[in-house]
């Protein structure tokens, strides 16, 4: 599980888990909502990437591991956005796309390659996927806020509004 780092404040931020798969076109489409939520709430909303690679996308598991390496190198969300912008290319070119995205962001691409070989992030990805299955995640993107699961795989329609309603209630806005 990878987290953003909220500023220290008087109250804990509201947590929004985003179950995502980096080869998923629907997750790419959902990025606008994630960006809008981040812009609106800032550090009051802790948006956490949760991995749920789907079997139908053969490079999704490697992409999840690469995203964890990007978070470790301090560029998690920019990397996630860069890879999601290339879902079709990832399907065609595979792991080379993951390394190209790392290089373009100035990350240590050799370390990415090593991480994919040695599997240092496998446990995080596997744990996210197991937790997702346990709470009923079947596709991506899926959001969980305050224990409520919102499935966005078929349509993002109305999901950001619902997330905002829940976040506002929790934040006392």
Buried (B, 14 or more C-beta within 10 A) or exposed (E): EBBBEBEEEEEEBBBBBBBBBBBBBBBBBBBEBBEEBBEEBEEBBBBBBBBBBBEEBEBBBBBBBBBBBBBBBEBBBBBBBBBBEBBEBBBEEBBEBBBBBBEEBEBBBEBBBEBBEEEBBBEBBBEBBEBBEEEEBEBBBBBBBEEEBBBBBEEBEEBBEEBBEBBEEBEEE
